Amino acid sequence: MVKRDLNRGLSTLIVVALLALHPAWAGSKILATSGATQIEGAAGGGLVPWAIIGGYGSEGEWGAAASVTRVGLPDFQLGSAAVHAGINNRFEFSFAQQTLQVDKLASHPDINSLLDGVIEQHVYGAKARLFGDLIYEPWPQISLGAQYKVNLNPAAGQVLGAYSDSGTDWYLSASKLYLHSLFERNLLLNGTLRYTDANQTGLLGFGDQNGSDPQWVAEASVGIFVNSNWAVGFEYRQKPNRLAAAEENAWQDAFVAWFPNKQVTLVGAYADLGNIAFWDDQTGWYLSVQINN
């Protein structure tokens, strides 16, 4: 029943995204201000949601984007397919289907047979711009967001001591684009506070053997535009470390983003995800392709 409801919700979101692509609703934001797609579906960076509302729709318009993301690590392959739609530059709705594949499951001596080699998670997201503006007001843009996550392979978390297979992250983001700032280049700064009990973003369940006990963690992004089409930057995402059997580290990446036009966004990065479950030093490449209206 849960899976059927999630699939029905995904279909609805896709319809909304396709409607938003109608030329009469084409966005009027300036190039690159739609951002990329964060791995949980929200508009922002690769690892961190930003306060921006997805798509190129400004006030009175719709905007939408669809993306495919892949992260290649020594022992894992993390994939995410996502859509998000922005309304009136005020509200954003998103959906992401994540898949984590363990490449060397059978060879690890400490693995319980209940830990599946493929873990799938669905993430429903919503975000609302509270006040401020990314460019045109002195205050940064401030947005409040939520991500409801359902792990479709609950045994993956249970074997490590997770309390639940579903949970909700709440986050508050502040984003500001400073024009002609650092070395006369445009500078993007974002800070996010997240309230969560998700283990490895929920891919290893939620909470621990003592129950659900969410905590605040900090996330940040900085990007500098080399020109109007290219940006380079860095992201940091603090993580809760709840499971005694699986140490969890902060995530970080160094990225390059290309905005050839308003229809396409490409992001490549070197990602350091630290320890994941029983595997150490998970560093590797990140690639995301996003299609915008």
C-alpha positions as CSV (number, residue, x, y, z in Angstrom):
1,M,0.0,0.0,0.0
2,V,2.8,2.4,0.9
3,K,4.6,1.7,-2.4
4,R,1.4,2.2,-4.4
5,D,0.7,5.5,-2.7
6,L,4.3,6.7,-3.3
7,N,4.1,5.8,-7.0
8,R,0.8,7.6,-7.3
9,G,2.4,10.6,-5.7
10,L,5.4,10.4,-8.1
11,S,3.0,10.3,-11.1
12,T,1.2,13.4,-9.8
13,L,4.5,15.3,-9.4
14,I,5.6,14.3,-12.9
15,V,2.4,15.7,-14.4
16,V,2.9,18.9,-12.5
17,A,6.4,19.2,-13.8
18,L,5.3,18.6,-17.4
19,L,2.6,21.2,-17.1
20,A,5.2,23.6,-15.8
21,L,7.3,23.1,-18.9
22,H,4.6,24.7,-21.1
23,P,6.1,27.7,-22.9
24,A,3.5,30.1,-21.6
25,W,4.8,29.5,-18.1
26,A,8.5,29.7,-19.1
27,G,10.6,31.1,-16.2
28,S,12.1,34.6,-16.1
29,K,14.8,34.1,-13.4
30,I,18.3,34.9,-14.5
31,L,20.6,32.0,-15.6
32,A,21.9,29.7,-12.9
33,T,19.5,31.0,-10.1
34,S,17.5,27.7,-10.4
35,G,20.5,25.9,-8.8
36,A,21.0,22.1,-9.2
37,T,19.1,19.2,-7.6
38,Q,20.1,18.0,-4.2
39,I,20.3,14.2,-3.8
40,E,17.0,14.2,-1.9
41,G,15.2,16.1,-4.6
42,A,15.2,19.7,-3.4
43,A,16.7,22.6,-5.4
44,G,20.1,23.6,-4.2
45,G,23.6,22.0,-4.4
46,G,24.4,18.3,-4.7
47,L,24.5,17.5,-1.0
48,V,22.8,20.6,0.6
49,P,19.3,22.1,-0.1
50,W,19.3,25.9,-0.6
51,A,16.7,28.5,0.1
52,I,16.0,28.9,-3.7
53,I,12.8,27.7,-5.2
54,G,13.4,25.2,-8.0
55,G,12.9,26.0,-11.7
56,Y,13.2,29.3,-13.5
57,G,9.7,30.5,-12.7
58,S,9.5,33.9,-11.0
59,E,6.4,35.5,-9.3
60,G,3.3,34.6,-11.1
61,E,5.0,31.7,-13.0
62,W,5.7,28.0,-12.7
63,G,9.1,26.4,-12.9
64,A,10.2,22.8,-12.9
65,A,13.2,20.5,-13.3
66,A,14.0,16.8,-13.6
67,S,17.4,15.3,-12.8
68,V,19.5,12.1,-12.7
69,T,22.4,11.9,-10.3
70,R,25.1,9.2,-9.8
71,V,27.8,9.0,-7.1
72,G,30.5,6.4,-7.7
73,L,32.3,5.2,-4.5
74,P,34.8,2.3,-3.9
75,D,32.1,0.1,-2.4
76,F,28.8,1.7,-3.3
77,Q,26.9,3.2,-6.2
78,L,24.4,5.8,-5.2
79,G,21.8,6.9,-7.7
80,S,19.0,9.4,-7.5
81,A,16.2,10.3,-10.0
82,A,14.2,13.4,-9.0
83,V,11.7,16.0,-10.1
84,H,10.8,19.3,-8.4
85,A,8.3,22.1,-9.3
86,G,8.3,25.7,-8.1
87,I,5.1,27.8,-7.9
88,N,5.1,31.6,-7.9
89,N,8.7,31.5,-6.7
90,R,7.2,30.8,-3.3
91,F,6.6,27.1,-3.0
92,E,8.5,24.0,-4.1
93,F,7.4,20.4,-4.2
94,S,9.8,17.5,-5.0
95,F,10.2,13.8,-5.2
96,A,13.3,11.7,-5.4
97,Q,13.9,7.9,-5.7
98,Q,17.3,6.9,-4.3
99,T,19.1,3.6,-4.8
100,L,22.2,2.6,-3.0
101,Q,23.9,-0.5,-4.3
102,V,26.6,-2.3,-2.3
103,D,29.2,-3.6,-4.7
104,K,31.1,-5.9,-2.3
105,L,28.4,-7.2,0.0
106,A,29.2,-10.9,-0.1
107,S,32.9,-10.3,0.6
108,H,32.5,-8.5,3.9
109,P,32.7,-10.9,6.9
110,D,30.6,-8.8,9.3
111,I,27.5,-8.6,7.1
112,N,24.2,-10.1,8.3
113,S,22.2,-11.7,5.5
114,L,19.3,-9.4,6.3
115,L,21.3,-6.4,4.9
116,D,20.2,-6.3,1.3
117,G,22.7,-5.4,-1.5
118,V,20.3,-2.8,-2.9
119,I,18.6,-0.2,-0.7
120,E,15.8,2.0,-2.2
121,Q,14.4,5.1,-0.6
122,H,11.6,7.5,-1.6
123,V,11.8,11.2,-0.5
124,Y,8.8,13.6,-0.7
125,G,9.8,17.2,-0.2
126,A,8.2,20.6,0.2
127,K,9.7,24.0,0.7
128,A,8.3,27.5,1.2
129,R,10.1,30.8,0.8
130,L,9.5,32.8,4.0
131,F,11.1,36.2,3.2
132,G,14.0,37.8,1.5
133,D,15.4,37.4,-2.0
134,L,18.4,35.7,-3.5
135,I,19.6,38.9,-5.2
136,Y,17.3,41.9,-5.0
137,E,16.8,42.5,-1.3
138,P,19.4,43.1,1.5
139,W,18.2,40.1,3.4
140,P,19.1,36.7,2.2
141,Q,16.4,34.4,1.0
142,I,15.1,32.3,3.9
143,S,13.1,29.1,3.2
144,L,11.6,26.4,5.4
145,G,11.6,22.8,4.1
146,A,10.6,19.3,5.0
147,Q,11.6,15.9,3.5
148,Y,9.5,12.8,4.3
149,K,11.5,9.7,3.7
150,V,10.5,6.0,3.4
151,N,13.1,3.3,3.2
152,L,11.8,0.5,1.2
153,N,14.4,-2.0,2.5
154,P,13.9,-1.7,6.3
155,A,16.1,-4.6,7.1
156,A,19.1,-2.5,6.0
157,G,18.6,-0.3,9.0
158,Q,17.2,-2.8,11.4
159,V,20.3,-5.1,11.2
160,L,22.4,-2.0,12.4
161,G,20.0,-1.0,15.2
162,A,17.9,1.6,13.5
163,Y,14.5,2.4,15.2
164,S,12.3,3.0,12.1
165,D,12.2,2.8,8.3
166,S,10.7,6.3,7.8
167,G,11.2,9.8,9.2
168,T,10.9,13.5,8.4
169,D,13.7,16.0,8.1
170,W,13.0,19.6,8.7
171,Y,15.4,22.3,7.5
172,L,15.8,26.1,7.5
173,S,18.0,27.5,4.7
174,A,19.4,31.0,4.0
175,S,20.9,31.7,0.6
176,K,22.4,34.9,-0.9
177,L,24.0,35.7,-4.3
178,Y,26.4,38.6,-4.0
179,L,27.0,40.2,-7.4
180,H,30.5,41.4,-8.4
181,S,31.8,40.4,-4.9
182,L,34.9,38.3,-4.6
183,F,37.4,39.4,-7.2
184,E,34.5,41.0,-9.0
185,R,32.9,37.5,-9.4
186,N,29.4,36.6,-8.2
187,L,29.5,34.7,-4.9
188,L,26.8,32.3,-3.6
189,L,26.6,31.6,0.1
190,N,24.2,29.2,1.7
191,G,23.7,27.9,5.2
192,T,21.2,25.2,6.3
193,L,20.1,23.9,9.7
194,R,18.6,20.4,9.6
195,Y,16.6,18.6,12.3
196,T,16.9,14.9,11.6
197,D,17.3,11.4,13.0
198,A,18.1,9.9,9.6
199,N,21.1,7.5,9.4
200,Q,23.0,8.2,6.1
201,T,20.1,10.4,5.0
202,G,17.7,7.5,5.8
203,L,19.3,4.9,3.6
204,L,20.2,3.1,6.9
205,G,17.0,3.8,8.7
206,F,16.1,6.4,11.3
207,G,17.0,6.7,15.0
208,D,18.7,3.9,17.0
209,Q,17.8,1.2,19.5
210,N,16.7,3.9,22.0
211,G,14.1,5.3,19.6
212,S,13.8,8.4,17.6
213,D,15.8,11.4,18.9
214,P,16.3,14.0,16.2
215,Q,19.1,16.5,16.5
216,W,20.2,19.7,14.7
217,V,23.0,19.5,12.2
218,A,24.6,22.2,10.1
219,E,25.1,22.3,6.3
220,A,26.8,24.9,4.2
221,S,27.6,25.7,0.5
222,V,29.8,28.3,-1.1
223,G,30.1,28.9,-4.9
224,I,31.9,31.4,-7.0
225,F,31.0,32.1,-10.6
226,V,34.0,32.1,-12.9
227,N,31.6,33.7,-15.5
228,S,27.9,33.6,-16.2
229,N,28.0,29.9,-17.2
230,W,30.5,28.3,-14.9
231,A,30.7,28.0,-11.1
232,V,33.1,26.2,-8.7
233,G,32.5,25.6,-5.0
234,F,32.4,23.5,-1.9
235,E,29.7,21.9,0.2
236,Y,29.7,20.5,3.8
237,R,27.0,18.5,5.4
238,Q,27.2,17.5,9.1
239,K,25.6,14.1,9.9
240,P,24.1,12.6,13.1
241,N,26.2,9.7,14.4
242,R,23.6,7.5,16.0
243,L,24.3,3.9,15.1
244,A,27.0,2.2,17.3
245,A,27.5,-0.5,14.7
246,A,28.1,2.0,11.8
247,E,30.1,5.2,12.4
248,E,28.8,8.1,10.3
249,N,30.9,11.0,9.1
250,A,30.2,14.4,7.6
251,W,29.8,14.6,3.9
252,Q,31.6,17.1,1.7
253,D,32.3,17.8,-2.0
254,A,34.2,20.1,-4.3
255,F,32.1,20.8,-7.4
256,V,32.1,22.4,-10.8
257,A,28.7,23.5,-12.3
258,W,28.0,24.3,-15.9
259,F,24.9,26.3,-17.0
260,P,25.1,26.4,-20.8
261,N,21.6,27.7,-21.0
262,K,18.4,27.7,-19.0
263,Q,17.4,24.3,-20.2
264,V,20.4,22.3,-19.0
265,T,22.5,22.1,-15.8
266,L,25.5,19.8,-15.4
267,V,27.3,19.3,-12.1
268,G,30.5,17.3,-11.5
269,A,32.2,16.9,-8.2
270,Y,34.7,15.0,-6.1
271,A,32.7,13.7,-3.1
272,D,34.0,12.5,0.3
273,L,31.2,10.6,2.2
274,G,33.5,9.2,4.9
275,N,32.4,5.9,6.5
276,I,29.2,4.2,5.4
277,A,28.2,1.2,7.5
278,F,31.1,-1.2,7.6
279,W,33.0,0.5,4.8
280,D,35.6,3.2,5.3
281,D,36.9,6.1,3.2
282,Q,34.1,6.3,0.6
283,T,35.4,9.0,-1.8
284,G,34.6,9.2,-5.4
285,W,33.0,11.1,-8.3
286,Y,29.6,12.8,-8.5
287,L,27.7,13.6,-11.7
288,S,24.3,15.2,-12.1
289,V,22.3,16.1,-15.2
290,Q,19.3,18.4,-14.8
291,I,16.7,19.5,-17.4
292,N,14.9,22.8,-16.6
293,N,12.1,24.7,-18.1
